[in-house]
Amino acid sequence: MKTFKCAIIEDSNTQRKLLEQIIEKNKNLRLLHSSSASSESLAEVNALKIDFLFLDIEMPVMNGFEFLAGLTIHPQVIITSKEQKYALEAFEFNVTDFLLKPFSTARFDSAIGKAIDKIKSIKNKQPESKLVVKHNLKQVELNVHGILFVEALGDYVKVVTGERNYIILSTMNAFNKRLGSENFIRIHKSYIINLKMVERYNHEFIEIKNKKIPISRAKIVELDRLLNCID
């Protein structure tokens, strides 16, 4: 699973340390910033590529709603407050969840799960990208995002989707260029895969829909990096 980057904005040192400890124990989270709200911390958070923001409301220099209004990035925001009365206004800012202090680790994990689901939902709403190919002497439109993997077959390539396979006259290099998407990587001389379709992998093969696909040794490091950046 991808490692999600986080920031904490909280004026209480005790509460901030507690959140830091919870995040540190979660192997799927990485903390990049932790401070109270101020114009300086707002600028720092806006400069980060974070997935989650844990945000208190009542703070002395800048309150949580002022901080939210100043954001130029769009992380999943999880409010942490001891006052239930702020919940309605918080959700008007389209926050992901509202944690009432003191909250349990189970409640924290529930909020994280909700945030991850929202990130997945946003990524899955990507627009269709069409690729026109010739299959069985007919012009066919392929949805690029629906391709599972591509396999070399001599002078042809086999394009495997969730619905059917297509045999297309093309080299692997030429077809890889036509895909034109960062979600595809050639992991072996005979295979191009859609990173979003990978179900599991080790350093010998990846698995997509029960198909085990070998990985070239030269691609292991790149594959590790890419799969850590994609869900």
Phi and psi in degrees as GROMACS dihedral restraints (atoms count N, CA, C in turn):
[ dihedral_restraints ]
;  ai    aj    ak    al  type     phi  dphi    fc
    3     4     5     6     1   -60.8    20    10
    4     5     6     7     1   147.2    20    10
    6     7     8     9     1   -87.0    20    10
    7     8     9    10     1   123.8    20    10
    9    10    11    12     1   -95.4    20    10
   10    11    12    13     1   132.1    20    10
   12    13    14    15     1   -91.3    20    10
   13    14    15    16     1   138.1    20    10
   15    16    17    18     1  -128.5    20    10
   16    17    18    19     1   158.7    20    10
   18    19    20    21     1  -137.3    20    10
   19    20    21    22     1   148.3    20    10
   21    22    23    24     1  -119.1    20    10
   22    23    24    25     1   130.4    20    10
   24    25    26    27     1  -122.7    20    10
   25    26    27    28     1   107.5    20    10
   27    28    29    30     1  -156.1    20    10
   28    29    30    31     1   129.2    20    10
   30    31    32    33     1   -83.9    20    10
   31    32    33    34     1   -22.3    20    10
   33    34    35    36     1   -80.2    20    10
   34    35    36    37     1   120.4    20    10
   36    37    38    39     1   -60.1    20    10
   37    38    39    40     1   -38.5    20    10
   39    40    41    42     1   -64.9    20    10
   40    41    42    43     1   -48.7    20    10
   42    43    44    45     1   -66.2    20    10
   43    44    45    46     1   -35.8    20    10
   45    46    47    48     1   -65.9    20    10
   46    47    48    49     1   -44.5    20    10
   48    49    50    51     1   -62.9    20    10
   49    50    51    52     1   -38.3    20    10
   51    52    53    54     1   -62.2    20    10
   52    53    54    55     1   -46.0    20    10
   54    55    56    57     1   -63.7    20    10
   55    56    57    58     1   -41.5    20    10
   57    58    59    60     1   -58.8    20    10
   58    59    60    61     1   -42.0    20    10
   60    61    62    63     1   -67.3    20    10
   61    62    63    64     1   -41.0    20    10
   63    64    65    66     1   -63.5    20    10
   64    65    66    67     1   -43.5    20    10
   66    67    68    69     1   -65.9    20    10
   67    68    69    70     1   -40.3    20    10
   69    70    71    72     1   -61.2    20    10
   70    71    72    73     1   -32.0    20    10
   72    73    74    75     1   -80.8    20    10
   73    74    75    76     1   -13.6    20    10
   75    76    77    78     1   -93.6    20    10
   76    77    78    79     1   111.8    20    10
   78    79    80    81     1   -66.8    20    10
   79    80    81    82     1   -13.8    20    10
   81    82    83    84     1   -94.0    20    10
   82    83    84    85     1    -0.1    20    10
   84    85    86    87     1  -118.9    20    10
   85    86    87    88     1   144.6    20    10
   87    88    89    90     1  -135.0    20    10
   88    89    90    91     1   123.3    20    10
   90    91    92    93     1   -85.2    20    10
   91    92    93    94     1   126.3    20    10
   93    94    95    96     1  -106.4    20    10
   94    95    96    97     1   -23.6    20    10
   96    97    98    99     1  -153.9    20    10
   97    98    99   100     1   142.0    20    10
   99   100   101   102     1  -149.9    20    10
  100   101   102   103     1   119.5    20    10
  102   103   104   105     1  -167.7    20    10
  103   104   105   106     1  -179.8    20    10
  105   106   107   108     1   -87.1    20    10
  106   107   108   109     1   169.8    20    10
  108   109   110   111     1   -79.1    20    10
  109   110   111   112     1   133.8    20    10
  111   112   113   114     1  -163.2    20    10
  112   113   114   115     1   170.7    20    10
  114   115   116   117     1   -64.1    20    10
  115   116   117   118     1   -32.6    20    10
  117   118   119   120     1   -69.4    20    10
  118   119   120   121     1   -44.6    20    10
  120   121   122   123     1   -69.1    20    10
  121   122   123   124     1   -32.2    20    10
  123   124   125   126     1   -62.5    20    10
  124   125   126   127     1   -44.2    20    10
  126   127   128   129     1   -63.3    20    10
  127   128   129   130     1   -40.4    20    10
  129   130   131   132     1   -65.0    20    10
  130   131   132   133     1   -44.0    20    10
  132   133   134   135     1   -66.1    20    10
  133   134   135   136     1   -40.3    20    10
  135   136   137   138     1   -62.9    20    10
  136   137   138   139     1   -24.3    20    10
  138   139   140   141     1   -85.9    20    10
  139   140   141   142     1    -8.0    20    10
  141   142   143   144     1   -95.4    20    10
  142   143   144   145     1   153.2    20    10
  144   145   146   147     1   -99.6    20    10
  145   146   147   148     1    82.3    20    10
  147   148   149   150     1  -103.9    20    10
  148   149   150   151     1   154.0    20    10
  150   151   152   153     1   -95.8    20    10
  151   152   153   154     1   -37.7    20    10
  153   154   155   156     1  -126.0    20    10
  154   155   156   157     1   142.3    20    10
  156   157   158   159     1  -125.6    20    10
  157   158   159   160     1   121.7    20    10
  159   160   161   162     1   -97.2    20    10
  160   161   162   163     1   118.8    20    10
  162   163   164   165     1  -131.4    20    10
  163   164   165   166     1   124.6    20    10
  165   166   167   168     1   -81.1    20    10
  166   167   168   169     1   164.2    20    10
  168   169   170   171     1  -103.2    20    10
  169   170   171   172     1   -54.8    20    10
  171   172   173   174     1   -84.4    20    10
  172   173   174   175     1   102.6    20    10
  174   175   176   177     1  -135.8    20    10
  175   176   177   178     1   149.2    20    10
  177   178   179   180     1   -71.0    20    10
  178   179   180   181     1   -41.0    20    10
  180   181   182   183     1   -85.9    20    10
  181   182   183   184     1   -45.4    20    10
  183   184   185   186     1  -144.6    20    10
  184   185   186   187     1   124.7    20    10
  186   187   188   189     1   -79.7    20    10
  187   188   189   190     1   170.3    20    10
  189   190   191   192     1   -61.0    20    10
  190   191   192   193     1   -37.2    20    10
  192   193   194   195     1   -69.6    20    10
  193   194   195   196     1   -36.0    20    10
  195   196   197   198     1   -65.2    20    10
  196   197   198   199     1   -38.7    20    10
  198   199   200   201     1   -64.2    20    10
  199   200   201   202     1   -45.2    20    10
  201   202   203   204     1   -59.3    20    10
  202   203   204   205     1   -42.3    20    10
  204   205   206   207     1   -64.2    20    10
  205   206   207   208     1   -25.9    20    10
  207   208   209   210     1   -90.5    20    10
  208   209   210   211     1    -3.3    20    10
  210   211   212   213     1   -70.4    20    10
  211   212   213   214     1   135.9    20    10
  213   214   215   216     1  -108.9    20    10
  214   215   216   217     1    -3.4    20    10
  216   217   218   219     1  -106.8    20    10
  217   218   219   220     1   172.8    20    10
  219   220   221   222     1  -131.5    20    10
  220   221   222   223     1    65.7    20    10
  222   223   224   225     1   -77.5    20    10
  223   224   225   226     1   168.5    20    10
  225   226   227   228     1   -75.7    20    10
  226   227   228   229     1   120.3    20    10
  228   229   230   231     1   -99.8    20    10
  229   230   231   232     1   125.4    20    10
  231   232   233   234     1  -116.3    20    10
  232   233   234   235     1   112.6    20    10
  234   235   236   237     1   -78.1    20    10
  235   236   237   238     1   136.3    20    10
  237   238   239   240     1  -122.1    20    10
  238   239   240   241     1   110.2    20    10
  240   241   242   243     1  -144.9    20    10
  241   242   243   244     1   151.1    20    10
  243   244   245   246     1   -90.7    20    10
  244   245   246   247     1    -0.8    20    10
  246   247   248   249     1  -114.9    20    10
  247   248   249   250     1   111.5    20    10
  249   250   251   252     1   -61.8    20    10
  250   251   252   253     1   -26.8    20    10
  252   253   254   255     1   -61.6    20    10
  253   254   255   256     1   -17.6    20    10
  255   256   257   258     1   -87.2    20    10
  256   257   258   259     1    -5.9    20    10
  258   259   260   261     1   -60.6    20    10
  259   260   261   262     1   -47.3    20    10
  261   262   263   264     1   -61.1    20    10
  262   263   264   265     1   -48.1    20    10
  264   265   266   267     1   -64.6    20    10
  265   266   267   268     1   -34.6    20    10
  267   268   269   270     1   -61.7    20    10
  268   269   270   271     1   -44.9    20    10
  270   271   272   273     1   -72.2    20    10
  271   272   273   274     1   -17.9    20    10
  273   274   275   276     1   -68.2    20    10
  274   275   276   277     1   -20.6    20    10
  276   277   278   279     1   -88.4    20    10
  277   278   279   280     1     7.2    20    10
  279   280   281   282     1    61.4    20    10
  280   281   282   283     1    39.8    20    10
  282   283   284   285     1   -71.3    20    10
  283   284   285   286     1   160.7    20    10
  285   286   287   288     1   -79.1    20    10
  286   287   288   289     1   -41.2    20    10
  288   289   290   291     1  -157.9    20    10
  289   290   291   292     1   164.8    20    10
  291   292   293   294     1  -128.8    20    10
  292   293   294   295     1   113.2    20    10
  294   295   296   297     1   -99.7    20    10
  295   296   297   298     1   117.9    20    10
  297   298   299   300     1   -86.6    20    10
  298   299   300   301     1   122.5    20    10
  300   301   302   303     1   -74.7    20    10
  301   302   303   304     1   142.3    20    10
  303   304   305   306     1   -80.0    20    10
  304   305   306   307     1   142.4    20    10
  306   307   308   309     1  -116.1    20    10
  307   308   309   310     1   154.3    20    10
  309   310   311   312     1   -86.8    20    10
  310   311   312   313     1   164.7    20    10
  312   313   314   315     1   -62.7    20    10
  313   314   315   316     1   -36.4    20    10
  315   316   317   318     1   -62.9    20    10
  316   317   318   319     1   -41.1    20    10
  318   319   320   321     1   -67.7    20    10
  319   320   321   322     1   -37.2    20    10
  321   322   323   324     1   -61.3    20    10
  322   323   324   325     1   -47.0    20    10
  324   325   326   327     1   -61.8    20    10
  325   326   327   328     1   -35.7    20    10
  327   328   329   330     1   -63.3    20    10
  328   329   330   331     1   -42.3    20    10
  330   331   332   333     1   -64.2    20    10
  331   332   333   334     1   -41.2    20    10
  333   334   335   336     1   -62.5    20    10
  334   335   336   337     1   -43.4    20    10
  336   337   338   339     1   -59.8    20    10
  337   338   339   340     1   -41.5    20    10
  339   340   341   342     1   -64.2    20    10
  340   341   342   343     1   -41.0    20    10
  342   343   344   345     1   -65.1    20    10
  343   344   345   346     1   -41.3    20    10
  345   346   347   348     1   -64.5    20    10
  346   347   348   349     1   -41.4    20    10
  348   349   350   351     1   -60.8    20    10
  349   350   351   352     1   -38.8    20    10
  351   352   353   354     1   -67.6    20    10
  352   353   354   355     1   -39.3    20    10
  354   355   356   357     1   -62.7    20    10
  355   356   357   358     1   -43.2    20    10
  357   358   359   360     1   -62.2    20    10
  358   359   360   361     1   -41.9    20    10
  360   361   362   363     1   -62.6    20    10
  361   362   363   364     1   -41.5    20    10
  363   364   365   366     1   -64.3    20    10
  364   365   366   367     1   -43.2    20    10
  366   367   368   369     1   -67.0    20    10
  367   368   369   370     1   -34.3    20    10
  369   370   371   372     1   -74.8    20    10
  370   371   372   373     1   -10.7    20    10
  372   373   374   375     1   -91.3    20    10
  373   374   375   376     1    16.8    20    10
  375   376   377   378     1   -62.7    20    10
  376   377   378   379     1   142.7    20    10
  378   379   380   381     1   -66.1    20    10
  379   380   381   382     1   153.1    20    10
  381   382   383   384     1   -67.0    20    10
  382   383   384   385     1   141.7    20    10
  384   385   386   387     1  -118.1    20    10
  385   386   387   388     1   119.2    20    10
  387   388   389   390     1   -95.6    20    10
  388   389   390   391     1   143.6    20    10
  390   391   392   393     1  -131.5    20    10
  391   392   393   394     1   121.1    20    10
  393   394   395   396     1   -90.0    20    10
  394   395   396   397     1   123.9    20    10
  396   397   398   399     1  -131.8    20    10
  397   398   399   400     1   164.8    20    10
  399   400   401   402     1  -105.8    20    10
  400   401   402   403     1   120.3    20    10
  402   403   404   405     1  -132.7    20    10
  403   404   405   406     1   124.6    20    10
  405   406   407   408     1    53.7    20    10
  406   407   408   409     1    43.7    20    10
  408   409   410   411     1    65.8    20    10
  409   410   411   412     1    14.7    20    10
  411   412   413   414     1  -121.6    20    10
  412   413   414   415     1   147.5    20    10
  414   415   416   417     1   -78.1    20    10
  415   416   417   418     1   127.4    20    10
  417   418   419   420     1  -127.8    20    10
  418   419   420   421     1   139.5    20    10
  420   421   422   423     1   -95.6    20    10
  421   422   423   424     1   122.0    20    10
  423   424   425   426     1  -103.6    20    10
  424   425   426   427     1   138.2    20    10
  426   427   428   429     1   -83.1    20    10
  427   428   429   430     1   111.1    20    10
  429   430   431   432     1   -55.8    20    10
  430   431   432   433     1   -39.8    20    10
  432   433   434   435     1   -69.0    20    10
  433   434   435   436     1   -15.2    20    10
  435   436   437   438     1   -91.1    20    10
  436   437   438   439     1    -2.5    20    10
  438   439   440   441     1   -75.2    20    10
  439   440   441   442     1   130.7    20    10
  441   442   443   444     1   -84.6    20    10
  442   443   444   445     1   -53.4    20    10
  444   445   446   447     1  -161.6    20    10
  445   446   447   448     1   167.4    20    10
  447   448   449   450     1  -124.8    20    10
  448   449   450   451     1   134.2    20    10
  450   451   452   453     1  -121.7    20    10
  451   452   453   454     1   136.4    20    10
  453   454   455   456     1   -73.6    20    10
  454   455   456   457     1   135.3    20    10
  456   457   458   459     1  -135.1    20    10
  457   458   459   460     1    73.9    20    10
  459   460   461   462     1    63.9    20    10
  460   461   462   463     1  -117.3    20    10
  462   463   464   465     1   -85.1    20    10
  463   464   465   466     1     3.5    20    10
  465   466   467   468     1  -122.9    20    10
  466   467   468   469     1   168.6    20    10
  468   469   470   471     1  -125.9    20    10
  469   470   471   472     1   145.8    20    10
  471   472   473   474     1  -103.4    20    10
  472   473   474   475     1   118.4    20    10
  474   475   476   477     1   -98.4    20    10
  475   476   477   478     1   118.3    20    10
  477   478   479   480     1  -104.0    20    10
  478   479   480   481     1   123.3    20    10
  480   481   482   483     1  -116.9    20    10
  481   482   483   484     1   178.7    20    10
  483   484   485   486     1   -69.6    20    10
  484   485   486   487     1   -20.0    20    10
  486   487   488   489     1   -99.3    20    10
  487   488   489   490     1   -42.7    20    10
  489   490   491   492     1  -162.4    20    10
  490   491   492   493     1   175.5    20    10
  492   493   494   495     1  -108.1    20    10
  493   494   495   496     1   149.9    20    10
  495   496   497   498     1  -126.9    20    10
  496   497   498   499     1   131.3    20    10
  498   499   500   501     1  -102.7    20    10
  499   500   501   502     1   119.4    20    10
  501   502   503   504     1  -128.0    20    10
  502   503   504   505     1   134.9    20    10
  504   505   506   507     1   -72.5    20    10
  505   506   507   508     1   108.7    20    10
  507   508   509   510     1  -175.0    20    10
  508   509   510   511     1   153.3    20    10
  510   511   512   513     1   -83.0    20    10
  511   512   513   514     1   162.1    20    10
  513   514   515   516     1   -64.6    20    10
  514   515   516   517     1   -41.3    20    10
  516   517   518   519     1   -60.8    20    10
  517   518   519   520     1   -45.0    20    10
  519   520   521   522     1   -65.9    20    10
  520   521   522   523     1   -41.9    20    10
  522   523   524   525     1   -70.9    20    10
  523   524   525   526     1   -35.9    20    10
  525   526   527   528     1   -60.2    20    10
  526   527   528   529     1   -40.3    20    10
  528   529   530   531     1   -66.8    20    10
  529   530   531   532     1   -36.7    20    10
  531   532   533   534     1   -68.7    20    10
  532   533   534   535     1   -28.8    20    10
  534   535   536   537     1   -61.4    20    10
  535   536   537   538     1   -41.6    20    10
  537   538   539   540     1    53.4    20    10
  538   539   540   541     1    38.1    20    10
  540   541   542   543     1  -134.4    20    10
  541   542   543   544     1   141.3    20    10
  543   544   545   546     1   -71.6    20    10
  544   545   546   547     1    -9.5    20    10
  546   547   548   549     1   -80.5    20    10
  547   548   549   550     1    -6.7    20    10
  549   550   551   552     1  -109.5    20    10
  550   551   552   553     1   140.9    20    10
  552   553   554   555     1  -142.9    20    10
  553   554   555   556     1   139.0    20    10
  555   556   557   558     1   -86.1    20    10
  556   557   558   559     1   105.2    20    10
  558   559   560   561     1   -94.7    20    10
  559   560   561   562     1    -4.9    20    10
  561   562   563   564     1  -160.5    20    10
  562   563   564   565     1   156.7    20    10
  564   565   566   567     1   -58.4    20    10
  565   566   567   568     1   -23.0    20    10
  567   568   569   570     1  -108.2    20    10
  568   569   570   571     1     2.1    20    10
  570   571   572   573     1  -142.0    20    10
  571   572   573   574     1   137.2    20    10
  573   574   575   576     1  -117.9    20    10
  574   575   576   577     1   133.5    20    10
  576   577   578   579     1  -120.5    20    10
  577   578   579   580     1   154.9    20    10
  579   580   581   582     1   -90.6    20    10
  580   581   582   583     1   113.0    20    10
  582   583   584   585     1   -56.7    20    10
  583   584   585   586     1   -32.5    20    10
  585   586   587   588     1   -72.0    20    10
  586   587   588   589     1   -13.2    20    10
  588   589   590   591     1   -98.3    20    10
  589   590   591   592     1    -2.9    20    10
  591   592   593   594     1   -69.1    20    10
  592   593   594   595     1   124.9    20    10
  594   595   596   597     1   -94.6    20    10
  595   596   597   598     1   -37.5    20    10
  597   598   599   600     1  -160.1    20    10
  598   599   600   601     1   160.0    20    10
  600   601   602   603     1  -160.7    20    10
  601   602   603   604     1   157.6    20    10
  603   604   605   606     1  -133.4    20    10
  604   605   606   607     1  -162.5    20    10
  606   607   608   609     1   -90.3    20    10
  607   608   609   610     1    14.0    20    10
  609   610   611   612     1  -115.3    20    10
  610   611   612   613     1   -36.8    20    10
  612   613   614   615     1  -156.3    20    10
  613   614   615   616     1   161.1    20    10
  615   616   617   618     1  -112.4    20    10
  616   617   618   619     1   161.1    20    10
  618   619   620   621     1  -125.4    20    10
  619   620   621   622     1   128.0    20    10
  621   622   623   624     1  -131.5    20    10
  622   623   624   625     1   117.3    20    10
  624   625   626   627     1    50.3    20    10
  625   626   627   628     1    49.4    20    10
  627   628   629   630     1    68.5    20    10
  628   629   630   631     1     7.6    20    10
  630   631   632   633     1   -97.6    20    10
  631   632   633   634     1   119.5    20    10
  633   634   635   636     1   -88.9    20    10
  634   635   636   637     1   123.0    20    10
  636   637   638   639     1  -117.8    20    10
  637   638   639   640     1   125.6    20    10
  639   640   641   642     1   -68.8    20    10
  640   641   642   643     1   151.7    20    10
  642   643   644   645     1  -114.0    20    10
  643   644   645   646     1   130.2    20    10
  645   646   647   648     1   -68.3    20    10
  646   647   648   649     1   140.1    20    10
  648   649   650   651     1   -56.3    20    10
  649   650   651   652     1   -35.1    20    10
  651   652   653   654     1   -67.4    20    10
  652   653   654   655     1   -16.0    20    10
  654   655   656   657     1  -103.1    20    10
  655   656   657   658     1    -2.9    20    10
  657   658   659   660     1   -61.7    20    10
  658   659   660   661     1   -48.4    20    10
  660   661   662   663     1   -63.9    20    10
  661   662   663   664     1   -44.4    20    10
  663   664   665   666     1   -63.6    20    10
  664   665   666   667     1   -40.3    20    10
  666   667   668   669     1   -64.3    20    10
  667   668   669   670     1   -43.7    20    10
  669   670   671   672     1   -56.0    20    10
  670   671   672   673     1   -47.1    20    10
  672   673   674   675     1   -63.8    20    10
  673   674   675   676     1   -45.4    20    10
  675   676   677   678     1   -68.1    20    10
  676   677   678   679     1   -40.9    20    10
  678   679   680   681     1   -70.4    20    10
  679   680   681   682     1   -22.7    20    10
  681   682   683   684     1   -76.1    20    10
  682   683   684   685     1   -15.3    20    10
  684   685   686   687     1  -104.4    20    10
  685   686   687   688     1     2.7    20    10
  687   688   689   690     1  -134.5    20    10
  688   689   690   691     1   149.8    20    10
